[in-house]
């Protein structure tokens, strides 16, 4: 998620984010056998920043399985936006 709005002036975040570098996978109830590898890059009380090689479907709910004790296994998250970054990831 971008720190600023499209005009580049308005900070859209509600709280402070903490930088991370944690590998994880996402699963969905629609396709439980499909595991989507992601990298957790930021975490806050109101959201999580992810990088993925695959585009994530907006408004879909996923379960997060991280390889870090800070993030409880099976935490549910809802994708709000998924945009392609300059490095080709989402």
C-alpha positions in Angstrom: 0.0 0.0 0.0 1.3 3.4 -0.9 2.2 5.7 1.9 0.7 8.7 0.2 -2.4 9.3 -2.0 -2.1 9.6 -5.8 -1.6 13.3 -5.5 1.5 12.6 -3.4 0.5 15.0 -0.6 -1.9 13.2 1.7 -0.8 10.5 4.1 -3.4 7.8 3.9 -2.3 5.7 6.9 -4.1 5.7 10.2 -1.2 4.6 12.3 2.5 3.9 12.4 3.8 1.0 10.5 6.8 -1.2 11.4 9.2 -2.4 8.8 9.6 -6.2 8.6 11.1 -8.8 6.2 9.1 -12.0 7.0 8.3 -14.8 4.6 4.7 -16.1 4.7 2.0 -17.8 2.7 -1.6 -16.9 2.1 -4.4 -19.3 1.7 -8.1 -18.7 0.9 -11.2 -20.7 1.8 -12.1 -20.7 -2.0 -8.9 -22.4 -2.9 -7.4 -24.0 0.3 -4.9 -26.1 -1.6 -3.3 -23.0 -3.3 -0.6 -21.4 -1.2 0.6 -17.9 -2.3 4.1 -17.0 -1.2 4.4 -13.4 0.1 6.9 -11.2 1.9 5.5 -9.2 4.8 7.2 -5.8 4.6 5.2 -3.7 7.0 2.9 -4.2 9.9 0.6 -2.0 11.9 -2.6 -2.1 14.1 -4.6 -1.4 11.0 -2.9 -3.2 8.2 -0.1 -5.2 6.7 2.2 -4.5 3.7 2.8 -7.5 1.5 4.8 -8.2 -1.7 3.8 -11.1 -3.9 4.8 -12.3 -7.4 1.0 -12.9 -8.1 -1.7 -10.2 -8.0 -4.0 -10.7 -5.1 -7.7 -10.3 -5.6 -9.1 -7.1 -4.0 -11.7 -7.7 -1.2 -10.8 -11.4 -0.9 -10.1 -12.7 2.6 -7.0 -14.8 3.1 -5.4 -16.6 6.0 -1.8 -15.6 6.7 0.7 -18.2 7.7 4.0 -16.4 8.7 7.3 -17.8 9.7 7.6 -15.5 12.7 6.1 -15.8 16.2 5.0 -12.1 16.1 2.3 -13.0 13.7 -0.3 -15.6 14.9 -0.8 -18.5 12.5 -4.0 -18.3 10.5 -4.5 -14.5 11.0 -7.3 -13.4 8.7 -6.7 -10.4 6.4 -8.7 -8.7 3.6 -6.9 -7.3 0.6 -7.9 -3.8 0.0 -5.7 -3.0 -3.0 -3.1 -4.8 -5.1 -1.0 -2.8 -7.4 2.0 -3.6 -9.5 5.2 -2.1 -8.2 8.2 -0.8 -10.2 10.0 -4.1 -9.6 7.2 -6.1 -11.2 5.8 -7.4 -7.9 2.4 -6.8 -6.4 
